[in-house]
Structure formats: C-alpha cells, structure tokens
Amino acid sequence: MRFATYEYQGRRHCGVLDGAAIRPFPDGTTLLDLIRSGLPRAATDLPPTADPVPLDAVRLLPPLEPPSVRDFYTFEEHIEGVRRSGDRGVPEAWYDAPTFYFTNPQALIGARDDVPYPPGSKVLDFELEVAVVIGREGRDLTPEQARDHIAGYTLFNDWSARDLQVHEMQVGLGPCKGKDTATTLGPHLVTPDELEPYRDADGFLRLALTSEINGEVVGKDLLSNMSWTFEEMIAYASRGTVVRAGDVLGSGTCGNGGCLAELWGIRGERIPPPLKPGDTVTLTADVLGSVRNTVIPGPEPVPLPTGRRRPRSRPRP
C-alpha cells in the first residue's frame, strides 16, 4: 500500500493511493496516527469516506510529521568522493558503526514544493537518499527484530548549504544551519511488502536511484550499495534509547552523483555548479517514485553580532 498526505481545496488530508488518485480517510486522520495504530491493518480497518481525488489536483505534503529525523552516512562511495578533494579517504572510524546526526523535523517539505535558498548561502546542493519510517516503539533492538518495526519507506532529499556546512563544522559540532532549511520527504509512504521483491541475499534493497538537474541525469546508483541495511541502522539507533513510531531514518547520500559535492571532490572543480534559483532537481527510486523541487530565491539572513571575545580573566559568582 501507498499512503499520502496532501492539501486539497485548502484542507489537509491523508489517504491511500489508488492508481492516479487518492482515496481520503476521514477528516482529521493523520498518517502518524495510522502508523501508531499499526499499518497496514489500521488503514484497512478505516475505509475511505469520500470519492477519490486526482493526484494532479492536490499539493503533496510530507507523508507525516515525524517525532525525530536521523540522517545516516552509509554509502562508502559518497564519502570517498566528498573527501577526495582533501585526499583524506574514508576514516577508519566510519566502518565501526552507521554514523548519523539529528536533523530538523520542522524543515520537511513536500515532493513538489519549492526550495528557498538558505539565508547567507551561495553553494546549495541536493542529496539523494531513501528513508525508512519506524512503525512501533523499540529499544535495544537486534537487526532481526528491527524488521518488524518498519512502517514503510520514502524518498529523502537532504538539501545542503555546503558553504555554511563547511564553515560551521570547523567548530567541531554540526552539521547545523547548513542542513536546517529544507528536507524533502515523499512523494508517499510505501509499505515494506512492496519492496520485498527487491531484497537481495544480504538483506539490501536493490532499488535503482537517479538524480537529475533540469532534466539532465547527473547520478545513478543502487540502494543496495549501502554498507549497512536499514534493519542494522534501526538497531544502532535504538541502542541505549528508544525509537518511536513515526521516527524517520535517512540512508545517507548514495554514490555516483547522489550529490554535487561528491562530483566536485572527484573532479577537483565545481562541475556541475552549485544549484541556483530556477534549477529543478528530480530524484527517482524504483517503487518509491519521484520528488521534484525547484530552487527559488531565499530571504536575506537576519544580522547578528559576532561572538564577544572575553578576557582570559573572567568574573565568577
């Protein structure tokens, strides 16, 4: 099954896809509610209550409003490319565990929404990823247990202001504002049964991934080139803590042109150039569909002072 959250005639709805249309659930139903009640049964027990709405008549919103969003770093080729300009290679610590950071669940945008340029940035990039959505709470899960905690999958585009990212990460924290403006989630949530035919002998999902800028293909990869499965990512995320229904976990950026920064590292120059207003980025995955977002001008940054330098001898209470 495939579920979508959308805006139609000025109102927010949730429904199940039926070909080129969406069958809406009762008013007030959210996908997060259904996930917490247990997909797909919760949706089966809650029949649509209105006539189908054509997909081309709605604005697709992010499928859900997640409690948290973790973004992982699981494609070795992506890291090799991004770090190549500094001749740094993949750090040995990367192989120890599937590293992730928390990003902003308030910054999610829909599959066709415009993307404002991040304030103060001049180097905007996209990142082609797939996300898994947690279906029920779990703690200290094994990978085998984690599979039963998956509600579904969706596309994930971690928009990145590379100049802000590089600058702020010199502090030893982050990424922060370099990743804070927009993350595309969509176009819908696909339940795990639809992806099972694509699972290989090692547990990876062999889905073809493609990135395009203004209709020109810039990257192609397979989701199965991840170094950890989604189940292993969930197990690590739940170690010593709780993953909850609706939590989103991004795969990290795929290789072979999954973002511009990787291509810049390989080529030693910014070709293709950073995204500019008017550019349209289309990301596609087998089964999951496509997201297509156009970059538009963003606001100017609100002025702030630099940090006050304090004398080495400081007053104390």
C-alpha positions in Angstrom: 0.0 0.0 0.0 1.0 3.6 -0.5 -0.1 6.5 1.7 0.0 10.2 1.0 -0.7 13.4 2.9 -1.9 16.2 0.8 -3.6 19.6 0.6 -6.8 19.8 -1.4 -9.1 22.8 -1.6 -7.3 24.5 1.3 -7.6 21.5 3.6 -5.1 18.9 4.8 -6.0 15.2 4.2 -4.5 11.7 4.4 -5.3 8.9 2.1 -4.3 5.8 0.3 -3.2 5.8 -3.4 -5.4 4.2 -5.9 -3.8 4.4 -9.3 -3.6 8.1 -10.3 -5.9 9.1 -7.4 -6.0 9.3 -3.7 -8.8 7.8 -1.6 -9.1 10.1 1.5 -9.5 8.8 5.0 -12.0 10.5 7.5 -11.2 14.2 8.3 -8.6 14.5 11.0 -6.8 11.3 10.2 -3.1 11.6 10.0 -0.6 9.1 8.8 1.3 9.2 12.1 -2.0 8.2 13.8 -2.3 5.2 11.5 1.3 4.2 12.0 0.9 4.3 15.8 -2.2 2.2 15.4 -0.4 -0.3 13.2 -0.1 -0.3 9.4 -1.4 -1.6 7.2 -4.2 -3.0 9.3 -5.2 0.3 10.8 -5.7 1.7 7.3 -7.7 -1.4 6.2 -10.0 -1.0 9.2 -10.5 2.6 8.4 -12.2 2.7 5.0 -12.0 5.8 2.8 -15.0 8.1 3.2 -15.1 10.2 0.1 -14.6 10.0 -3.7 -11.1 9.6 -4.9 -9.2 12.9 -5.6 -6.9 13.0 -8.7 -3.2 13.2 -7.8 -2.7 16.0 -10.2 -5.3 18.1 -8.3 -3.5 18.1 -5.0 -0.4 19.5 -3.3 1.6 16.6 -1.9 2.8 17.3 1.6 5.5 15.3 3.5 3.8 12.0 4.3 4.0 12.5 8.0 5.2 14.9 10.8 7.8 12.7 12.4 8.9 13.0 16.1 12.5 12.9 15.0 14.7 12.7 11.9 18.1 10.9 11.9 20.2 11.1 8.8 22.8 8.3 8.4 26.0 8.1 6.4 26.0 4.6 4.9 27.4 4.9 1.3 31.1 4.4 1.2 31.4 5.7 -2.3 29.8 9.0 -1.3 32.3 9.6 1.4 35.2 8.7 -0.8 34.1 11.2 -3.4 33.3 14.1 -1.0 36.6 13.7 0.9 38.8 13.1 -2.2 39.5 16.8 -2.7 41.4 16.8 0.6 42.9 13.4 -0.2 41.6 12.2 3.2 39.9 8.9 2.3 37.3 7.2 4.4 38.1 7.5 8.1 38.6 4.1 9.8 36.0 5.0 12.5 33.3 5.1 9.8 33.5 1.4 9.4 32.8 0.8 13.1 29.1 1.8 13.1 26.4 3.5 11.0 27.0 7.1 12.0 24.1 9.6 12.0 23.1 13.1 13.1 19.7 14.5 14.1 18.2 17.0 11.6 15.2 19.3 11.8 11.8 17.7 11.6 10.3 21.2 11.2 12.1 21.7 7.9 10.3 19.0 5.9 8.8 19.9 2.6 6.6 18.1 0.1 7.5 16.3 -3.1 6.8 19.2 -5.4 7.4 22.2 -3.1 9.8 25.0 -4.0 13.1 25.2 -2.0 14.1 28.7 -0.9 17.8 29.3 -0.9 19.2 29.1 2.6 19.9 32.6 4.0 23.5 33.6 3.7 24.5 30.6 1.4 25.8 30.7 -2.2 26.5 26.9 -2.5 23.3 24.8 -2.4 23.4 21.1 -3.0 20.9 18.2 -3.1 21.4 14.7 -1.6 19.6 11.6 -3.0 18.6 9.3 -0.1 15.9 6.8 0.9 14.3 6.9 4.3 12.7 4.3 6.5 9.9 5.1 8.9 9.6 3.4 12.2 6.3 1.6 12.8 6.4 0.9 16.5 8.4 1.7 19.6 11.5 -0.4 20.3 14.7 -0.2 22.4 18.0 -2.1 22.1 16.7 -3.9 19.0 18.6 -6.6 17.1 18.5 -6.2 13.3 16.2 -9.2 13.1 13.8 -7.6 15.5 14.1 -4.2 13.7 12.5 -5.5 10.5 9.1 -5.9 12.3 9.4 -2.2 13.4 9.4 -0.8 9.9 6.2 1.0 8.7 7.5 1.9 5.2 9.9 3.7 3.0 10.0 7.0 1.2 12.4 9.3 -0.7 14.5 11.8 1.2 16.4 14.8 -0.1 18.8 16.4 2.4 19.2 19.9 0.9 22.7 21.2 2.0 24.2 24.6 2.1 27.8 23.5 1.6 29.5 26.8 2.3 27.6 27.2 5.6 28.2 23.5 6.5 32.0 23.7 5.9 32.3 26.9 7.9 30.3 25.9 10.9 31.8 22.4 11.2 35.2 23.9 12.0 33.7 24.4 15.5 33.6 20.7 16.0 29.8 20.5 16.1 27.2 20.2 13.4 26.0 20.0 10.7 23.7 22.8 11.8 22.4 25.6 9.6 24.0 24.0 6.6 21.3 21.4 6.9 18.5 23.3 8.5 16.5 24.9 5.7 14.7 22.1 3.8 14.4 18.3 3.6 12.2 16.8 1.0 10.2 13.7 2.1 7.8 11.9 -0.2 6.0 11.6 -2.5 4.3 9.0 -0.3 5.0 6.2 2.2 5.3 2.7 0.6 4.7 -0.3 2.9 7.5 -2.9 3.2 5.7 -5.7 1.3 6.1 -3.7 -2.0 9.8 -3.7 -1.6 10.4 -7.3 -0.6 10.8 -8.5 -4.2 13.8 -6.2 -4.4 15.6 -7.6 -1.4 18.9 -9.4 -2.2 20.5 -12.3 -0.4 22.4 -10.0 2.0 19.2 -8.2 3.1 19.8 -5.0 1.0 17.1 -3.5 -1.2 18.2 -3.4 -4.8 16.4 -0.2 -6.0 17.7 1.9 -8.8 18.3 5.6 -7.8 18.6 8.5 -10.2 19.3 12.2 -9.8 18.6 14.9 -12.4 19.1 18.7 -12.6 16.8 20.4 -15.1 16.2 17.1 -16.9 19.8 16.1 -17.2 20.9 13.0 -15.4 23.8 13.7 -13.0 23.9 10.5 -10.9 22.8 6.8 -10.8 23.3 4.2 -8.1 21.7 1.3 -6.4 20.3 1.5 -2.9 21.9 -1.9 -2.2 25.3 -0.3 -2.3 24.7 0.8 1.3 27.2 -0.6 3.8 24.5 -1.3 6.4 20.9 -2.5 6.0 18.0 -0.4 7.3 17.5 -3.0 9.9 21.1 -2.6 11.1 20.6 1.2 11.1 17.5 0.9 13.3 19.3 -1.4 15.7 22.1 1.1 16.1 19.7 4.0 16.5 17.8 2.1 19.2 21.0 1.2 21.2 20.6 2.5 24.7 17.5 4.6 23.8 14.1 4.3 22.1 13.0 4.6 18.5 9.3 5.6 18.3 6.5 5.2 15.7 7.0 7.8 13.0 10.7 8.4 13.5 12.5 8.9 10.2 15.9 7.5 9.4 17.6 8.6 6.2 20.0 6.3 4.4 22.6 8.9 3.7 23.5 10.1 0.2 24.1 7.5 -2.4 27.2 7.4 -4.5 28.0 8.1 -8.2 26.4 11.5 -8.3 24.0 11.3 -5.4 25.0 14.9 -4.7 27.1 17.6 -6.3 29.7 17.7 -3.5 30.8 14.2 -4.4 31.3 15.1 -8.0 33.2 18.2 -7.0 35.6 16.1 -4.9 36.2 13.6 -7.7 36.7 16.3 -10.5 38.5 18.8 -8.4 36.2 21.6 -9.5 32.6 22.6 -9.1 31.2 20.9 -12.2 28.1 20.9 -12.3 28.0 24.2 -10.5 26.1 24.8 -7.3 22.3 25.0 -7.6 20.8 28.4 -8.4 17.3 29.8 -8.3 15.3 28.3 -11.2 17.1 24.9 -11.1 14.8 21.9 -10.7 16.1 18.8 -9.0 14.3 15.4 -9.7 15.2 12.4 -7.6 13.7 8.9 -8.5 13.8 5.5 -7.0 12.3 2.2 -8.1 8.9 1.6 -6.4 9.1 4.8 -4.3 8.5 7.2 -7.2 9.9 10.7 -7.7 10.3 14.0 -6.0 10.8 17.2 -8.0 11.7 20.5 -6.3 12.6 23.9 -7.8 15.1 26.2 -6.1 13.8 29.8 -5.6 15.4 32.9 -4.0 15.5 32.8 -0.2 15.5 35.6 2.4 18.5 37.5 3.5 19.9 36.4 6.8 18.9 38.4 9.9 22.0 40.3 11.0 23.6 39.0 14.2 26.8 40.2 16.0 29.9 38.1 16.1 30.7 36.4 19.4 32.0 38.7 22.1 35.6 37.9 22.9 36.0 37.8 26.7 39.2 38.5 28.7 41.0 35.4 29.9 40.3 36.5 33.5 36.6 36.4 33.9 34.3 37.3 36.8 32.8 34.4 38.7 29.9 34.3 41.1 
